[in-house]
């Protein structure tokens, strides 16, 4: 086919595929994902972009990586994956929020988990050309972490403008770059009203540096997930920003804006010679939250009861969590 033919790709984020081997499991999320898989297959896309949080607790259980990898491998089209915070750990903080249900510092991502994720799904940042369109994926939450991956991230991001140009450039990240406006200041994790905005967005000055590089690289479509709530398309210069709903999990921060999309689903992207259209496709199965077990959120290890697991024997958390002192990692 000619590069000027119209063709399709799909984008999905936050399907949070878990297993009954864990201390917690929500069958509703698995049911939604199964419905979405059927819908995507019927559309016959050429490729799938996975925007992170493909596991429920991959940052704790390596077997969830294997489960998610086997699931993607069974699809009839290739997938290109970036991590989310539930896969590798959260954006770094050096202060606690004061919430009794979690230890925020212990939730920080680690190089070990990023490397393990890459072993299952490939590099955590990548860029390639397909049929005249450039596709780029990255995990922006490494910015400000001080991990060895941060230097690699900035080297990758700031070299994007030097790569061969395409008329359309689709970029994908997990976190929202901003919550309300591109020039908003960083949020304070220790303030109750700022906790979720901090948790879901990229801090300054990293945000401004990232956005400048993406604009210089000619990004025309930026796909984001993480919040589980859809918002109307936003624009920054020639770049359209899509803050997309979750595929499996429930919407969050829904009372902050008058226009939100709370249904689970995925994005259908139709590529034409001059433009990429992005259409939200609701999951055919929305389904009630019935069955399952275990707590939500980011529970401390002491709140995780592995005797609830229905696939025996239940597996304990990976040893690195305890050895690294990550008493609240999830």
N, C-alpha and C positions, 0 to 999 in steps of 0.2 A: 504493500500500500504506500501511497505517497505521503510525505510528511505533512501535506496540507489536508489530508483526510481528517474528518472528525473522529475522535476516538475517546475512550473512557478510562478513567482510573478512579479508585475509591480511597477514601481516607477514614480512619477510625482511631479513636483514642479512648482510654479508660474503660476497657471492657473487663478488666480485673478478673481474669480467669483464675479461680481458686480450685482447690481439691478437697475432698473429704478426708484427707490425711492430716489436715491442719486443725489447730485449736479453734478455728472459726471457718464457716462456710455459708455462703448465701446462694442457694440453688436458683433464685430468681435471676441473678446475674448471668449464670450459665445458660439459662433458658433464653434470655434476651440475646446473648451472643450467638446461640445456635440459630435463632431466627434471622439475625443479621447476616450470618454466613450464607444462609440459603438465599437471601435477597441479593447479596453481592454476587454470588455465583451466577444467578439468573441474569444479571446485568452484563456479564462477560467482559469485565474490565481487563485491561492489559497488565495492570499492576496495582498493588495495595500499599499504601503508606500507613504505618502504624505509629501513632504519635505518643507512645508511652503508656505506662500503667497497664500493660497487657497481663500482668499478674496481680493477684490480690496481695500477696506477701512474698514476692520474689526476693526482697532484700533480707528476708529471714530464712526462706526455704528454697534451697537450690532445686528441689524436685519440681517446684512450680515453673522454673525456667524450662526444664525438660518437657513438662506438660504443654506449655505454651509453644515451644519450638515444634513439637510434634503436631500440634493443632495447625499452625501456620503452614507446615510442610504438606499437610493434606489438602490444601487449597489448590485449585487448578491454575493459579497465577502466582507470580513471584511477589514476595513481600519485602519491604524495606523498613527497618525498625530503628527507633531511637528509644532510650530508656525513659521511664518516668520515676517519680520519687518513691512509689511503692515497689519499684523494681530494684532500685540501687541506693535509696536514701534521700533525705531532704536537702534543700538549699542550706548552706552552712550558717550557723549562728554561734556566737561565743557567749550568749546570754540565754537564760531560761525565761520562759514566758510567765512562770509562776503557776501554770495549770497543774493540778494535782494528778491528773490522769496520764501525764506523759513527762518524759525528760527530753527537752528539745535538743540539747547538745548531743545526747545519745542518738538522736535520729539523723544526725549529719551523715551524708553519703561518705563512702570510703573508696579509696583507690582499689582495694581488693575486690569490692563488690562491682565496681565499674569494669574491672578486668574480667571478672567471672561472667558478667552479663555479655561482654563482647565475645567471650568464648562460645556462647550459645547463639548469639544473634548478629555477630559481625561488629565492625567499628561503631563507636557511639557517635561519630560524626562522619558524614560522607557527602559527596556531590558528584553527580553524573548527568550526562545528556541522554535523553531518550526521545526519538522522533522530533527533534528540534526544540525540545523543552528541557531546561535545566532543573534538576531536583536536588535539594539540599536538606539534610537533616542534622540536628545537633541537640545537645543537652545543655542549655544555657545556664542551668543551675550550678555548674562547676565554677562560674564566674564568682570571684571573691572567696573561693574555698581555700586557696593556698595549696591545693593538691597538685601533683605533677600534671594532672589532666588539664588544669587551668591554662598553663602556658601553651599546651598543644591546642586548646580550644581557640585562644586568641590568635595564634599563628594561622590556624585554619580559617577563622572568620575573616581576618584582615587580608587574606590572600584570595578570598572569593572574587573581588573585583578584577583580579588578574586572569581569571579563568576565561576560556572562550565564551563569548556572549551568546545568549539565545533571546528570541523575541519574548518568550515567557519564562519566568523563573519562579518555581514553587518552592518555598521553604517551609520547614516544619519544626516546631519546637513544642515542648511539653507545657512549660509554665506560660502564663500570660506575660507579655512584656510589661504591661501596666494594668492597673485596675480600672481607673476612671479616665485619666488623661495621660498622654505621653510624657508630659513635663512634671507630673506629680513627684513630690519628694519620696524618699524611702519611708517605709512604714516601720513602726517601733513594735517589735515582738512583745515587749513588756507591757504595752498598753492593751487593755482588754479589747477596745474597739478597733485596734490595729492588727490584732493577731491574724485573722484570716486574710486581710489584704497583704500582710507580710508573707504569709505562708504560700500565697498563690502567685506572687509577682516577682520580677527581677529588680533588685536594688539599683539605685544610682551609686556611682557613675557608670556602672556596667551596662545599664539599660541604654543610655544615650550612646555609648560606644558601640554597642551591638546594633542598634537601629541605624546609626550612621553607616556602618559597614554593609548592612543589608540593602540600604538604599543605594549605596555606591555600587553594589553588585547587581543592581537592576532587578531586585526581587519584586514581582508583581502580585504574588499571592503568598500570604503568611498564615499557616494553619496552626492553631494553638488549642490545647485541651486543659486538663488538670482541674478546673473548677467544676466540671460536669454540667455547667449551665451555658446555654447558647445565648449569644447576643447579636443584635443587628451588625452587619458588616461595618467596620471602621476603616478610615483611610488615613494614610500618612504619605503625602506626596502621591506617587504613582502606585504605592503599595496598598493592597486591600488586605485587611486583617480580619480573619475569621476566628472568633472565640466560640468553639464548637461544643455541643453537648457530649455527654458520655455515651458509650455504647452499652455499658452494663450497669453502672452505678447511678445513684440518685443525685439530683441537682442540689447545688449548694449556693448560699448567698442570694437566694432568689428574691428576697425582699429589698435588695439594694437598688434595683433598677425597675422601671415600669415595664420594659419590654424584655422578656426572657423566654427561652425555649427550655422546657423542663423534661420533655420526652427523650427517651433514649433513642439512639440511631447512629447514622453515619453520613458522610458527605460523598455525594456523587459529583465528580469533576468531569466535565465534558470539554475536550480540548479541540478548538477550532483553529483555523489559520491565523486569526487575529486576537482571540480572547479565550480565556478559560472561565467557564461558568461553574459555579459551586452551588449545589442544591442539597439541602438537608433532607435526608430520607429517614422518616421515623421507623423504628423497629416494628415489625408486624406483631411482635409479642411484647407488650409493655409489662403486663403481669404484676400481680400484687407481691409484696414482700412476705411470703409465707415460708414456713419451714426454716431450716438452717439452725445455726448455733454460734455462740461466741460473741465477743464484744466488737464494736466498730472502732473507728478512729485509729489511734496509735497507742494501744495499751502497753503498759510496762510488762516485763516478763512475768512478774508475780501475778498478773491478772490473766495469764494464759493457761487454760486448763486443757492439756492435751488428752486427758482421759475422755473428752467429748468426741474426739475424732472417731469416725465411723469406719475408716479403713485402717485396720490394725496390722501391725503394731503402730501406734502413733509415733511420729518422729519428733525428736527434740529440736529446738532451734540450732542453727549452725554454731559450732564452737566459737567462731570468731566474734560472735555477739558478746559472749561472756568474757572471752580473753581480752577484748578491746575495751571492756567496761561499758558496753552499750546496753545498759540495763533497761532502756526503754525502746530499743530499736524495733521498728515494725515497717 
